[in-house]
Amino acid sequence: MPLEAELRAIFDNRHTRIPAEALEIMDRRSRELAESSQPDRAPTASDRAPAFCNLTLRALQHIHSDITAHGAQLVAVSPQIPDESLSLTEKHGLAFHVLSDLAFDLAALYDSFGFDLQRVNAGHARTLPLPATYVIDRAGTIRWAFVNTDYEKRAEPQDILGALSRYATS
């Protein structure tokens, strides 16, 4: 199943797991993020790459061998502390590194779910990451970028492979 379809199914059924008041807060904060200038500040293709969630990691794991076949290396960046990132790597049997870094404010909402952002995000209790995917060349130049404020959308693995193919032939 394509990643977007899997995320859409989760998004469409989230009302069965999340209280209406919490959904309203999440939707409002997502709209605020989309309307803010924060997504415009994310790196894009041809920018120099900065020195740098689970469903996406699993989808990327499925195409890891295809990525390496292009001579590329896959690295994920998480806002979580190194121990949590390592737990993600081990839990999902990832063949690539998950580094720690990065983010937006939903702490009170996640607290109400019993999810301790303060602990897993190394003291950054009020932040969540802005989803982004990049193809970066060996010189550190971003060749392809996918940045989205819509949390039900991520870069599709096949789009990443397409970007790698285009970059390899250019």
TAHU-V425908 format. One record per backbone hydrogen bond with DSSP energy under -1.0 kcal/mol. NH is the residue of the N-H (numbers start at 1). CO is the residue of the C=O. E is the energy in kcal/mol with one decimal. If there is no record, write none. Layout:
# TAHU-V425908
{{NH CO E} {NH CO E}}
This chain:
# TAHU-V425908
{{6 2 -2.2} {7 3 -2.8} {8 4 -2.5} {9 5 -2.2} {10 6 -1.8} {11 7 -2.8} {12 8 -3.2} {13 9 -1.3} {14 11 -1.1} {16 13 -1.7} {17 14 -1.7} {18 14 -2.3} {23 19 -2.3} {24 20 -2.3} {25 21 -1.7} {26 22 -2.7} {27 23 -2.9} {28 24 -2.4} {29 25 -2.7} {30 26 -2.2} {31 27 -2.3} {32 28 -2.6} {33 29 -2.4} {34 30 -2.5} {35 31 -2.2} {41 38 -1.3} {42 39 -1.1} {46 142 -4.9} {47 44 -2.2} {49 140 -3.9} {56 53 -2.3} {57 53 -1.2} {58 54 -2.2} {59 55 -2.1} {60 56 -2.5} {61 57 -2.3} {62 58 -1.5} {64 61 -1.1} {67 63 -2.3} {68 64 -2.6} {69 65 -1.7} {70 67 -1.0} {71 68 -2.0} {72 67 -1.7} {76 97 -2.6} {78 99 -2.8} {81 120 -2.6} {85 81 -2.4} {86 82 -2.9} {87 83 -2.1} {88 84 -2.2} {89 85 -2.3} {90 86 -2.7} {91 87 -3.3} {92 88 -2.2} {94 89 -2.3} {99 76 -3.5} {101 78 -3.8} {110 106 -2.4} {111 107 -2.8} {112 108 -1.7} {114 111 -1.6} {115 110 -2.4} {117 115 -1.5} {120 116 -2.1} {121 117 -2.2} {122 119 -1.1} {123 118 -2.8} {124 121 -1.6} {125 123 -1.1} {127 124 -1.5} {133 146 -2.3} {135 144 -2.4} {137 141 -2.9} {140 137 -2.2} {142 47 -3.7} {143 135 -3.3} {144 135 -1.4} {146 133 -2.5} {148 131 -1.9} {153 150 -2.1} {160 156 -1.7} {161 157 -2.3} {162 158 -2.2} {163 159 -2.3} {164 160 -2.4} {165 161 -2.5} {166 162 -2.5} {167 163 -2.6} {168 164 -2.6} {169 165 -1.3}}
